[in-house]
């Protein structure tokens, strides 16, 4: 308890008396006033609403002053999660060895306060300055009504997430010099989207690459497979060279393409090998959504659905797949995108190229189609939902066996289906070649890991899928995005509706030569509008 502060109990409510006279009598922490609040005998009301400018400035100032002084417990008391804040702020000095901390608040915007950090890292006789910018937000305490710093690990450093810590010492793994398939060096400065990938590669293959660790200030992520993120190097280690499957020209094109669209991601793979050529994300949170995201893929899922219908003998590319205005399955009515005219004489190729939802829904109850049919096609033919071992962490697609209305909505990439651009690029590669080759970022021979296996597709199904995807790219919904690409091309568009979003997520996948690519742009609208140009730019770069 601070000197000059006394706690007493008034009418069953804790109260704080500050320093004697001059403050009034008691500042009650809990309790409510009666009636209009004019009573002088009852407890004061807990304050509500957004903190005032004065409260914001005072709270931020006290928090930053205590942090700079090294009083983690006191600083944490000005937050709404004191226990967690105290641990991280204590580690700031004791584990990260950061001293001489100077914190300078900037101009507040409402209750958000930016601030700059200047500190010194000192470890075993080595010392370096360390500076960065961060921000905090002041909120009203739910139970106390106090103005408090809304605690988040990113307050301490913008690269920290919940569960992460700052550490200074010998690096957890030796540094790597990652090179692309042509021997060109890949680094975070030139290819910022590769940050999470390079961190994971270093954690997993740093020792195998032959390097020696240095001394670093780094972010220790909560899970080991995320690796570490170096913030400052006090003594350089020796980097070992690590060959990847990536292609610098494709990666450069991918980085540039996603830069134009927030919340977008793209992946390119080589269908003949399964090797990943490029991976890029444009996200504020640095999440590798291209490999680890889980979103409904919209009509791009019709590649798998069409393959299932062909493999089951329900129809064929030139066979019937009528496209009515609406279709109902188990009380759920499905519509097409606005402007798509019905065509009761449509073939599967027609409905695929025009992205007709109702055609696929009407075929979901044909003989031989069960709740498990799409799941079996996705896993056994396309390798989705299996345990991929790409060399870095991936999420490998979810296509569950869904009873009820979701059997129909899964067919059109809504319902319970979830994919990411890596999954979808692999789907396109399998459709092109007929063979599922599990995507990899480093060669299997590097660690002899066991890759996922699937049966692939019959040659006749591959021929029909390529015909339909080529038609989509040349004269269907993908034509606008693919119009400037020559050679052997194919595409499929997707627009995935999401509750609460004004616009659907934009999906697109395509191939050209020996490159298959897929992209998503959240709230990007129709597939060809936003994701389409991203894919086209990557395909144009080649491998």
Secondary structure, DSSP 8 states (H G I E B T S, - for coil): --TTEEEEEETTEEEEEESSTTS-S-EESS----TTTT-SSS------SS--HHHHHHHHHHHHHHHHHT-HHHHHTTBS-HHHHHHHHHHHHHTT-EEEEEEEE---BTTEEEEEEEEEEEETTEEEEEEEEEEEEEEE-TTT--EEE---GGGT-TT--TT-EEEEEE-SS--EEEE-TTS-B--TTT-GGGHHHHHHHHHHHTTTTT-B--EEEEEE-SSGGG-EEEEEEEE--B-EEEE-S--HHHHHHHHHHHHTSTTEEEEEEETTTTEEEEEEEE-TT---HHHH--B--GGGGHHHHHHHHHHTTS--TTSB--B-SEEEETTEEEE--TT---BTT-BHHHHHHHT-HHHHHHTTTSTT--TTHHHHIIIIIT-TTS----SS-----B-----TTHHHHHHTT-TT-BB-HHHHHHHHHHHHHS-----BSS-GGGTT----------HHHHHHHHHHHHHHHHHSTTHHHHTT--SSEEEEEEEE--TT-SS-EEEEEEEETTEEEEEEETT--STTTTHHHHHHHHHHH--
